[in-house]
Amino acid sequence: DIVAADAAAAKLFGLDPQNIDYIKIASEMKLGELDLNKLNINRIIL
């Protein structure tokens, strides 16, 4: 899910994915999920 990947990267850099136009537009076009809370994300802690 490329929208989720970009949304997660935006959050990693302290940005709100809702404020990044191309991520929001891609989500509106149903190209992926913008709401990361709806996803099952496995995190790896090194």
Helices and strands as residue ranges (DSSP letters): H 2-12, G 17-19, H 21-28, G 36-38
